[in-house]
């Protein structure tokens, strides 16, 4: 696991403008909010054309997502946060705010295999109001088991109806 120090060291890649994909999946960033903040700062400061950032199954929590959200949504087209099951509605609220930003360039967002729940669904739906760039958001798990459920009931799914029916959004 590269942790805080490794994420901070990525700043050395600031002049690497040809980087299109960065896969940091399966690193343990559960105690790396500062490093994720450094990654966000690097994404915002560098002249990157980063298309894909994968942070799948990294143990990212709400604090880490709050540190990362602006840089990732404003400077990546495809963000994979799946399997980071420590992210709660608090972290999703920060992500939602970033999705509403006019500088958001995120086209694909993967939040699969996470316990989103109805509250998280409502927060994410609010984040899509006015968003004109996101074309795909993955919220599902795979399989039939209880552990694969993202815990969104019909009430949670209904939060997306006004957004999906509004032609000025998504």
N, C-alpha and C positions, 0 to 999 in steps of 0.2 A: 504494500500500500504506500502511495507516495505522500499522503497526508498534507499538512499545512506547508511544510518546507518545499515539497515538490510542486504544489500548486503555486506557491510564491515564486519558485524558480522559472515558471512558465513566462514570466515577464521578460526573460532573456530572449524569448522568441518574438519580441515586439516588431522586429524588422522582417519577419517571415510572412510576407504579404500573400504568398501563394498557398498557404495552409487552407484547405477546404474542409477537412474532416478532423475532428479530435475526439477520440474514444477513450474515455477515462473510466469506463464501466468496471464494476466490481472492485474498485478501490474503496477503502473504508474512510469515508469523510464524515463519520458520525461526530467526531470531535474537531472538525476542520472548518468551522464557520469563518475564521479569519482567512484561511487559505481560499475558500470559495469566494470571499470578498475580494481577495487579490486576483482571482480568476476573472471576476466580474470587472474589476478595474482594468485588467489587461485587455479584456474583450472591448471595453469602451475606448481605451487609449490607442490600441493598435489599429493600423490600417489593414484590417483583415477582410477577407471574402469568405469567412467561415460559413459553410453551408450546414454542416452537421456537428452537433455537440452531443455526445452520448455520455450520460451520467447514470446509466442503468445500474440499479442494485448497489448503490454507494453508501447507504446508511444516512443519506441527507435528511436532516430534520428541518423544522420550521425556521430556526435561526440560520441554518445554512441556505435554505431557499430564499430567505429575505436578503441575505448577503449577495446571492447570485442573480436574482430575478432581473434587475434592470439590464445588466450586461448581456445576459443570455437572450432575453426577448428582443432587445434592440439591435443585436449584432449577430444573430444566428437565424437561419431559416428553418432548421429542424432541431428540436430539442427533445431528447429522450430522458425522462425522469422516472421511468417505470421501475417498479419494485422498490421504491424508496418509501416503505410503509410507515416511517416515522413522521412523514409530512401530514399535518392535520389541517383543519379548516383555517387556522391562523396563517400557516405558510401559503395556503391556496389563496387567501385574501390578498397577500402581497403579489403573488403571481397574477391574480386577476387585475389588480391595479396596473401592472406592467402591460397586460394585454390591452388595456384601454388607452395606453399611451399612443400618441400620433406617430412616435418614432419606432413603434413595434414593427419588426419585419418578420416575425415568426409565422411561418406558413404551416408547420406541422408540430404538434405537441403530443407526446406520448406519456400518459399518466396511468397506464395499465398496471394491473396487479397491485393496486393501492386501495386502501379503505377510504374512498372518497366520501361516501354517505350522502344523505340528503342535504345537509348543511353545506358540504363541499360543492355539490352540484349547483346549488343556488348561488354560491359565491362565484363559481366559474361561469355560470350563465350571465351573471351581471357583468363579468369581465369581457364578455363578448359583445356587449352593447356598443355599437359604433366601430368595432374592429372590422377592418376591411381586408386584412391580409391572411388571417388564419383560414386554411382550407381543410385541415384535418386535425381532429383531436381524438385520440384513442383513450377510452376510459374503461375498457373491458379487461377482464381476465380471461383465461382459457380454461376449458374443462367444465365439468359438472359439479365439482366438489364445493363444499361450503367455504373452504379456504380461498377459493378462486373468485369469490363474490366481491364486488366492489361496494356492496351495501347501499345501492341507490334504489329506492322504492319508486313506484309510479309518481308519488308526490314530488320527489327530487327531479325525476325526468321531466315533469311538467314545467319546471323552471326554464327549460330550454325552449319551450314552445314559442313564447313571444319573440325571442331572439331569432330563431330559425324562420319565423314567418315575417320578419321585418327585412325588407329588401335593402334597407340602408345599412344593415349589418352583414355579417358573415355571408 
